[in-house]
Amino acid sequence: MNLALPLFHLYGDPPDDQAFDFIHIETISSRSSINDWTIRAHRHRNLFQILLIERGGGEMTHEAASLPFDAPAAILVAPTTAHGFRFRANETDGFVVSFTEDVADALGERSGAALARLKALAVAPVVPLTDERAVAKLSALCSDLNEEHFLAREGFRLAMRGLLALIAITVARLAASRARTGSVTLAWVAPASSPAMALATPTPQSLCVWMPMGALSLLRARAVMRAISPGRQPPFVSQSTMQLAPAVSAACHVASAYSGSFL
């Protein structure tokens, strides 16, 4: 039955087997409202999707199961998974973030680790969000990603990669916390004021709280350091950001070791 379902790039668009380094975001209402608030069962060959349900709710078709959901919630959809949605009309909204598997793979330090973790968490796709701080954080990140995508300003591709990393990490932590404890929360502790302080006294709390709050510039710095030759500074990256990059990279490694995440 799975093989007989329509195969799309984005819903309604023909498959794109050449899609690479692809990140896309849109509001839920933008596509569902013109389809009678129903996204019929389909598959994506190589797209991973994260939905943030900010308002409303509905029912998700996930393989052979029907899963109800209510806002606020996050939903994870792995590539090739049969899925569809029936949203509550004129009430439901939020964001749909789509990205190719190569982008997901680049979120991890070890080849395949990030994608494997996201796929494992997507087995239970609906993640109810009971923590108001987590909802506010994800809403702000998705709004920023939507703005970068829409305006396409200088450096927007780096900005979108950084924002996507923060969205994926936040949702993965929430999904993992549900699996461990049955509740979904991002516990708040006072963040370290700098990467150096986080490394001086590394704890799961200090590193995992500081990194999401640690500014998009730090994720950009690590991405830039991976992409350029030693000693070369792109014009859109500040000297201070370049100097922080080694500390950021070290912080990411330590945080990954403590949290089991894919920083």
ChimeraX attribute file (.defattr): number of C-alpha atoms within 10 A of each C-alpha:
attribute: neighborCount
match mode: 1-to-1
recipient: residues
	/A:1	7
	/A:2	15
	/A:3	10
	/A:4	8
	/A:5	13
	/A:6	16
	/A:7	21
	/A:8	17
	/A:9	18
	/A:10	14
	/A:11	18
	/A:12	13
	/A:13	9
	/A:14	11
	/A:15	17
	/A:16	14
	/A:17	9
	/A:18	7
	/A:19	15
	/A:20	14
	/A:21	14
	/A:22	15
	/A:23	21
	/A:24	17
	/A:25	23
	/A:26	19
	/A:27	18
	/A:28	20
	/A:29	19
	/A:30	14
	/A:31	16
	/A:32	20
	/A:33	16
	/A:34	9
	/A:35	11
	/A:36	13
	/A:37	21
	/A:38	18
	/A:39	19
	/A:40	18
	/A:41	20
	/A:42	23
	/A:43	27
	/A:44	23
	/A:45	17
	/A:46	22
	/A:47	26
	/A:48	25
	/A:49	21
	/A:50	22
	/A:51	24
	/A:52	26
	/A:53	26
	/A:54	21
	/A:55	14
	/A:56	18
	/A:57	21
	/A:58	19
	/A:59	16
	/A:60	22
	/A:61	18
	/A:62	20
	/A:63	15
	/A:64	10
	/A:65	10
	/A:66	13
	/A:67	14
	/A:68	14
	/A:69	19
	/A:70	20
	/A:71	19
	/A:72	20
	/A:73	21
	/A:74	26
	/A:75	20
	/A:76	23
	/A:77	25
	/A:78	25
	/A:79	17
	/A:80	16
	/A:81	20
	/A:82	23
	/A:83	22
	/A:84	19
	/A:85	21
	/A:86	18
	/A:87	25
	/A:88	17
	/A:89	16
	/A:90	12
	/A:91	12
	/A:92	20
	/A:93	23
	/A:94	22
	/A:95	22
	/A:96	22
	/A:97	23
	/A:98	21
	/A:99	21
	/A:100	21
	/A:101	21
	/A:102	17
	/A:103	20
	/A:104	26
	/A:105	19
	/A:106	20
	/A:107	22
	/A:108	20
	/A:109	14
	/A:110	11
	/A:111	11
	/A:112	15
	/A:113	17
	/A:114	24
	/A:115	20
	/A:116	15
	/A:117	18
	/A:118	22
	/A:119	18
	/A:120	14
	/A:121	21
	/A:122	22
	/A:123	13
	/A:124	15
	/A:125	20
	/A:126	21
	/A:127	25
	/A:128	20
	/A:129	25
	/A:130	15
	/A:131	15
	/A:132	12
	/A:133	14
	/A:134	19
	/A:135	21
	/A:136	12
	/A:137	16
	/A:138	21
	/A:139	18
	/A:140	13
	/A:141	19
	/A:142	26
	/A:143	18
	/A:144	16
	/A:145	24
	/A:146	21
	/A:147	15
	/A:148	20
	/A:149	18
	/A:150	13
	/A:151	9
	/A:152	13
	/A:153	11
	/A:154	10
	/A:155	12
	/A:156	16
	/A:157	16
	/A:158	18
	/A:159	21
	/A:160	25
	/A:161	23
	/A:162	23
	/A:163	24
	/A:164	26
	/A:165	21
	/A:166	24
	/A:167	22
	/A:168	22
	/A:169	20
	/A:170	20
	/A:171	26
	/A:172	23
	/A:173	20
	/A:174	23
	/A:175	27
	/A:176	21
	/A:177	15
	/A:178	16
	/A:179	14
	/A:180	10
	/A:181	9
	/A:182	10
	/A:183	17
	/A:184	21
	/A:185	21
	/A:186	20
	/A:187	10
	/A:188	10
	/A:189	11
	/A:190	9
	/A:191	18
	/A:192	21
	/A:193	11
	/A:194	15
	/A:195	23
	/A:196	15
	/A:197	13
	/A:198	24
	/A:199	19
	/A:200	10
	/A:201	11
	/A:202	18
	/A:203	15
	/A:204	17
	/A:205	18
	/A:206	21
	/A:207	26
	/A:208	28
	/A:209	20
	/A:210	21
	/A:211	23
	/A:212	19
	/A:213	14
	/A:214	18
	/A:215	13
	/A:216	18
	/A:217	18
	/A:218	23
	/A:219	26
	/A:220	23
	/A:221	24
	/A:222	21
	/A:223	17
	/A:224	18
	/A:225	18
	/A:226	12
	/A:227	9
	/A:228	11
	/A:229	9
	/A:230	8
	/A:231	8
	/A:232	9
	/A:233	14
	/A:234	11
	/A:235	7
	/A:236	8
	/A:237	14
	/A:238	12
	/A:239	11
	/A:240	9
	/A:241	17
	/A:242	20
	/A:243	11
	/A:244	17
	/A:245	21
	/A:246	16
	/A:247	17
	/A:248	23
	/A:249	20
	/A:250	15
	/A:251	22
	/A:252	24
	/A:253	15
	/A:254	20
	/A:255	26
	/A:256	18
	/A:257	13
	/A:258	15
	/A:259	15
	/A:260	13
	/A:261	20
	/A:262	26
	/A:263	25
